[in-house]
Structures are given as C-alpha cells and as structure tokens.
Amino acid sequence: MQWEGISEFVYVAENESFTLASKKMEISTAQVSRQISALEKRLNIKLFYRTTRKVSLTEEGRVFYQHCRSVLDGLDAAERAITNLQSKPQGKIKLTAPVTYGEQRILPLVNNFIKRHSDVEVSAYLSNRQIDLSEDGYDLAIRLGKLSDSSMMAKKLGTRSNYLCASPRYLDTHGIPHSISELSKHSCLLGTPDYWHFSELGKERSVRVKGRLRYNNGHCLTDAALKGLGIVQLPDYYVQQYLKSGDLVSLLDNYRAPDEGIWAVYPQNRHLSPRIRLLVDYLAEQLL
C-alpha cells in the first residue's frame, strides 16, 4: 500500500505533466491522476501546483521527490540484479483473453514467445466474460476498449479500429449510405448490442440500428456481410483482410469512432515477475 503512486509521482515530477507521464508509463492519464490524488490524501500534503498549462512541485513535493528518486533508483538496481540472476525466464503464467482476439492475435504471439523461452509454461483461458484475476489466480488479462476496473494496473499494448462495411454486391443493390441517419434505410447486421459507435463533430455517439439478422459471433457476421446480407460494424481483426482484397468496402469513414485500447491488465498488489514482464513487453512490441 505504501508504494502505491510513487512511480506515478516521480514521472509527473520529472515531466511536469500528467499526460506525458501517462504516455511514458503507458497507462491512462486518469490512472496517473487517481494514484497521485490517493498519495496526496495518504500523506496529507499537496505535492503539485496544477494549472491548465503547467504542473510544478510544491516545496513539500520537492523534498518528497528527492527521497523517492533515490529509492526508485535503488529498486531499479535491485531488480536488475535479480533479473541478471534469472536471465533465463522460467515458471508458469496464467492468462485470459477475449475469445476471438485471443485466437487470432494473442495466442499465436504467445506461441512465438514460448518457442523463444523453453522454461516458461503458459495456461490460457479464452472468455468474453470479465474474469476476476485475483479471485481466480490469474497473472494477466488482455482486455479491449475502455477499462472499468480501477483496482487493476494496466499497460497499453496497442489499439483496434471498428469499421463499418458492406460488400460491393450489397452496395450496388441498396446504395451507399453517406450519413449516419441513412443507416435506418439499410439492413444492419447486429451483434450482441443493438447500437453502433460513431464520432460526430468531435463527440462519440451511439446509434441504435435495426436488422433482421443478429449473431453473437463476429465471424458469422463477417460471412453475412461478404454474402451481401447487409452492413456490419466490426473490429479490424475480423474485416481487415477483406477490406484489402475489396470483398468489403469501408463506409462512413469520416464518422469512425476513435480507436479503442488493447490492454494488459494485472492486479495492483501482484509484482510482475521477469517472465510476465517479458511477455507483456513482447506483446506490446508486436501489437503496437
């Protein structure tokens, strides 16, 4: 508990910015802000002066920073020493990931990782249910989109884009929609939710759509779109190859929602062992 927020504090102090600190730590700005606020509350002091343009240390903050910097330097040295002793990562990693993204992106990369590190064992469980990592004994989870559980630490691995698309056959018959409002005139291929996400005038917008076909499987929705049954909105890993080949056409690109994050999530109170840190860094390297 006493270490929480220290790294975030040092990064903000050295960069004079919550945003730059979050980018360098590869976590969200909101997570950095939460940790700093909790640290200030715990210490019962104000560590930073904050304005819209600048973040600077208070007098108490400068004293605290000097001690924290030396402590972190010592921890870095200790970690390097342990890592050198265990230069060959070994042991078990228990992870979970969403079904399709895990099948297509994560587990093939894990297989490559295992080929490089013969003494590491991986147990993976693919599920679209959000698993309680601490309760079920997981070291790591791969999660997509916005993170809802603030009790977890997270590192951004990459992003995914959602595409609205249809086959040339469908568009030749039914026409090309040029605005979000025109979607009401089209056959929409639905997943589990009955709304799609867009960005309009700089704001995110959810639009309820209708159609005579609904599947809770992205591959089946992709197949329906390829066969000219309607318009679909799906993540890039379902449709990218068909957009490249011309079998599907991207629509309303000016209204595409911002890319969503792909995250490695792990419990705050669980120190990342070298083997887990190495896997997370490898996934980030491959997915960014």
C-alpha positions as CSV (number, residue, x, y, z in Angstrom):
1,M,0.0,0.0,0.0
2,Q,2.8,2.5,1.0
3,W,4.4,2.2,-2.5
4,E,1.2,3.0,-4.5
5,G,1.5,6.2,-6.5
6,I,5.3,6.6,-6.0
7,S,6.3,5.8,-9.6
8,E,3.4,8.0,-10.9
9,F,4.5,10.8,-8.7
10,V,8.2,10.6,-9.9
11,Y,7.2,10.5,-13.6
12,V,4.8,13.5,-13.2
13,A,7.5,15.5,-11.3
14,E,10.2,14.8,-13.9
15,N,7.9,15.5,-16.9
16,E,5.9,18.3,-15.3
17,S,2.8,16.8,-17.0
18,F,0.3,14.2,-16.1
19,T,-0.2,13.5,-19.8
20,L,3.5,13.0,-20.6
21,A,3.9,10.8,-17.5
22,S,1.0,8.6,-18.6
23,K,2.5,8.2,-22.1
24,K,5.9,7.3,-20.8
25,M,4.4,4.8,-18.2
26,E,2.0,3.5,-20.9
27,I,-1.0,3.8,-18.7
28,S,-4.0,6.2,-18.8
29,T,-3.9,9.8,-17.6
30,A,-6.8,9.1,-15.4
31,Q,-4.9,6.2,-13.7
32,V,-2.0,8.5,-13.0
33,S,-4.3,11.2,-11.6
34,R,-6.0,8.7,-9.3
35,Q,-2.7,7.4,-7.9
36,I,-1.4,11.0,-7.3
37,S,-4.6,12.0,-5.5
38,A,-4.6,8.9,-3.3
39,L,-0.9,9.6,-2.5
40,E,-1.6,13.2,-1.5
41,K,-4.5,12.1,0.6
42,R,-2.4,9.4,2.3
43,L,0.4,11.9,3.0
44,N,-2.0,14.7,3.8
45,I,0.1,17.1,1.8
46,K,-0.2,18.9,-1.6
47,L,2.6,17.6,-3.9
48,F,1.9,19.7,-7.0
49,Y,0.7,23.1,-8.1
50,R,-1.6,22.4,-11.0
51,T,-2.7,24.9,-13.7
52,T,-4.1,24.4,-17.2
53,R,-0.6,24.9,-18.7
54,K,1.9,23.6,-16.1
55,V,2.4,21.1,-13.3
56,S,5.1,22.0,-10.7
57,L,6.2,20.6,-7.4
58,T,5.4,22.3,-4.1
59,E,8.1,22.7,-1.5
60,E,7.0,19.5,0.2
61,G,6.8,17.8,-3.2
62,R,10.4,18.7,-3.9
63,V,11.6,17.2,-0.7
64,F,9.5,14.1,-1.2
65,Y,10.7,13.7,-4.8
66,Q,14.4,13.7,-3.8
67,H,13.8,10.8,-1.4
68,C,11.5,8.9,-3.9
69,R,14.0,9.2,-6.7
70,S,16.8,7.7,-4.7
71,V,14.5,4.9,-3.5
72,L,13.4,4.1,-7.1
73,D,17.0,4.1,-8.3
74,G,17.8,1.5,-5.6
75,L,14.8,-0.6,-6.6
76,D,15.8,-0.5,-10.2
77,A,19.3,-1.6,-9.3
78,A,17.8,-4.4,-7.2
79,E,15.5,-5.5,-10.0
80,R,18.4,-5.6,-12.5
81,A,20.4,-7.7,-10.1
82,I,17.6,-10.2,-9.7
83,T,16.9,-10.2,-13.5
84,N,20.6,-10.9,-14.1
85,L,20.4,-13.9,-11.7
86,Q,17.4,-15.2,-13.6
87,S,18.4,-14.2,-17.1
88,K,16.6,-17.2,-18.4
89,P,12.8,-16.7,-17.6
90,Q,11.1,-19.7,-16.2
91,G,7.9,-20.7,-14.4
92,K,4.1,-20.5,-15.1
93,I,2.0,-17.7,-16.5
94,K,-1.8,-17.9,-16.2
95,L,-3.6,-15.5,-18.5
96,T,-7.0,-14.8,-20.0
97,A,-8.1,-13.0,-23.2
98,P,-11.3,-12.4,-25.2
99,V,-12.1,-15.4,-27.4
100,T,-11.7,-14.2,-31.0
101,Y,-8.9,-11.7,-30.3
102,G,-7.2,-14.3,-28.2
103,E,-7.4,-16.9,-31.0
104,Q,-6.3,-14.5,-33.8
105,R,-3.7,-12.3,-32.2
106,I,-2.7,-13.2,-28.6
107,L,-2.2,-16.9,-28.5
108,P,-0.2,-17.1,-31.8
109,L,2.2,-14.5,-30.2
110,V,2.3,-16.5,-27.0
111,N,3.3,-19.5,-29.1
112,N,6.2,-17.5,-30.6
113,F,7.1,-16.4,-27.1
114,I,7.1,-20.0,-25.8
115,K,9.4,-21.0,-28.7
116,R,11.9,-18.5,-27.5
117,H,11.7,-19.3,-23.8
118,S,11.5,-23.1,-23.3
119,D,11.3,-22.9,-19.5
120,V,8.2,-20.9,-19.4
121,E,4.7,-22.6,-19.1
122,V,1.5,-20.8,-20.1
123,S,-2.0,-21.7,-19.2
124,A,-4.6,-19.6,-21.2
125,Y,-8.3,-19.4,-20.9
126,L,-10.3,-17.6,-23.6
127,S,-13.5,-16.0,-22.5
128,N,-15.6,-12.9,-23.3
129,R,-16.6,-12.8,-19.6
130,Q,-14.6,-10.4,-17.4
131,I,-12.8,-12.7,-15.0
132,D,-11.8,-11.7,-11.5
133,L,-8.0,-12.0,-11.7
134,S,-7.2,-12.0,-8.0
135,E,-10.0,-14.4,-7.1
136,D,-9.3,-16.9,-9.9
137,G,-5.5,-16.7,-9.6
138,Y,-4.7,-15.2,-13.0
139,D,-1.4,-13.3,-13.6
140,L,-2.6,-11.4,-16.6
141,A,-5.6,-10.5,-18.7
142,I,-5.9,-9.0,-22.2
143,R,-8.8,-6.6,-22.3
144,L,-10.2,-4.4,-25.1
145,G,-11.8,-1.0,-25.1
146,K,-12.4,1.2,-22.1
147,L,-11.2,-0.2,-18.7
148,S,-13.8,-0.2,-16.0
149,D,-11.9,-1.8,-13.1
150,S,-9.8,0.9,-11.4
151,S,-8.3,-1.6,-8.9
152,M,-6.1,-3.1,-11.7
153,M,-2.9,-1.9,-13.2
154,A,-2.8,-1.7,-17.0
155,K,-0.3,-1.3,-19.8
156,K,-1.4,-0.4,-23.3
157,L,-0.4,-2.9,-25.9
158,G,-2.0,-1.3,-28.9
159,T,-5.3,-0.2,-30.4
160,R,-8.1,-1.6,-32.6
161,S,-10.3,0.2,-35.1
162,N,-14.0,-0.5,-35.7
163,Y,-15.1,-0.5,-39.3
164,L,-18.5,0.0,-40.8
165,C,-18.5,-2.0,-44.1
166,A,-20.5,-3.9,-46.6
167,S,-19.9,-6.0,-49.8
168,P,-19.9,-4.3,-53.2
169,R,-22.8,-6.6,-54.1
170,Y,-25.0,-5.2,-51.3
171,L,-24.0,-1.6,-52.1
172,D,-24.7,-2.0,-55.8
173,T,-28.3,-3.1,-54.9
174,H,-29.1,-0.9,-52.0
175,G,-26.9,2.2,-52.4
176,I,-24.1,3.7,-50.3
177,P,-25.0,5.5,-47.1
178,H,-23.5,8.9,-46.8
179,S,-24.6,9.9,-43.3
180,I,-25.4,8.1,-40.1
181,S,-29.1,8.9,-40.5
182,E,-29.3,6.9,-43.7
183,L,-28.5,3.7,-41.9
184,S,-32.2,3.4,-40.9
185,K,-32.9,2.6,-44.6
186,H,-30.4,-0.3,-44.7
187,S,-30.2,-3.8,-43.5
188,C,-27.9,-3.8,-40.4
189,L,-26.2,-7.0,-39.3
190,L,-26.3,-6.9,-35.5
191,G,-24.1,-8.4,-32.8
192,T,-25.0,-8.7,-29.2
193,P,-25.7,-4.9,-28.7
194,D,-28.2,-3.2,-31.0
195,Y,-26.2,0.0,-31.3
196,W,-23.1,1.1,-33.2
197,H,-20.4,3.6,-32.2
198,F,-19.5,6.7,-34.2
199,S,-17.8,10.1,-33.9
200,E,-19.7,13.2,-35.0
201,L,-18.4,16.7,-34.6
202,G,-15.7,15.5,-32.3
203,K,-18.1,13.7,-29.9
204,E,-18.7,10.0,-29.5
205,R,-22.2,8.9,-30.5
206,S,-24.0,5.6,-30.1
207,V,-26.7,4.9,-32.7
208,R,-29.4,2.3,-32.3
209,V,-29.7,0.2,-35.5
210,K,-32.2,-2.5,-36.7
211,G,-31.9,-5.5,-38.9
212,R,-33.4,-9.0,-39.4
213,L,-30.2,-10.8,-38.5
214,R,-28.4,-10.9,-35.2
215,Y,-25.4,-13.1,-34.2
216,N,-23.2,-13.1,-31.2
217,N,-20.2,-14.2,-33.4
218,G,-18.0,-11.8,-35.4
219,H,-17.0,-14.5,-37.9
220,C,-20.6,-15.2,-38.8
221,L,-21.4,-11.5,-39.1
222,T,-18.4,-11.1,-41.4
223,D,-19.7,-14.0,-43.5
224,A,-23.1,-12.5,-43.7
225,A,-21.6,-9.2,-44.9
226,L,-19.5,-10.9,-47.5
227,K,-22.6,-12.6,-48.8
228,G,-24.4,-9.3,-49.3
229,L,-26.9,-9.6,-46.5
230,G,-26.3,-6.1,-45.1
231,I,-24.0,-3.6,-43.4
232,V,-21.9,-4.6,-40.4
233,Q,-19.7,-2.8,-37.8
234,L,-16.8,-5.0,-36.6
235,P,-13.2,-4.6,-35.2
236,D,-10.3,-4.6,-37.7
237,Y,-9.2,-8.2,-37.0
238,Y,-12.4,-9.5,-38.5
239,V,-12.6,-7.5,-41.7
240,Q,-9.1,-6.0,-42.5
241,Q,-8.2,-8.7,-44.9
242,Y,-11.5,-8.3,-46.8
243,L,-11.1,-4.6,-46.9
244,K,-7.7,-5.0,-48.5
245,S,-9.0,-7.5,-51.1
246,G,-12.0,-5.4,-52.0
247,D,-14.5,-8.0,-50.8
248,L,-15.8,-5.5,-48.3
249,V,-15.9,-1.7,-48.6
250,S,-15.4,0.7,-45.7
251,L,-18.3,3.1,-45.2
252,L,-18.7,6.5,-43.3
253,D,-15.0,6.8,-42.6
254,N,-15.5,10.4,-41.5
255,Y,-17.7,9.2,-38.7
256,R,-15.5,6.4,-37.5
257,A,-15.2,6.2,-33.7
258,P,-11.7,6.7,-32.1
259,D,-9.5,3.7,-31.9
260,E,-10.0,1.6,-28.7
261,G,-7.2,0.5,-26.5
262,I,-5.8,-3.1,-26.1
263,W,-4.6,-3.6,-22.6
264,A,-2.6,-6.0,-20.5
265,V,-4.2,-5.9,-17.1
266,Y,-2.8,-7.3,-13.8
267,P,-3.6,-6.9,-10.1
268,Q,-2.1,-3.9,-8.3
269,N,-0.8,-6.0,-5.4
270,R,1.0,-8.5,-7.6
271,H,4.6,-7.8,-8.5
272,L,5.3,-8.6,-12.2
273,S,7.9,-11.4,-12.3
274,P,10.5,-11.2,-15.1
275,R,8.7,-13.8,-17.2
276,I,5.4,-11.9,-17.1
277,R,7.0,-8.6,-17.7
278,L,8.9,-10.1,-20.6
279,L,5.7,-11.5,-22.1
280,V,3.9,-8.1,-21.7
281,D,6.7,-6.3,-23.3
282,Y,6.8,-8.8,-26.2
283,L,3.1,-8.4,-26.8
284,A,3.4,-4.6,-26.8
285,E,6.3,-4.8,-29.2
286,Q,4.3,-7.0,-31.6
287,L,0.9,-5.3,-31.3
288,L,1.8,-1.6,-31.4
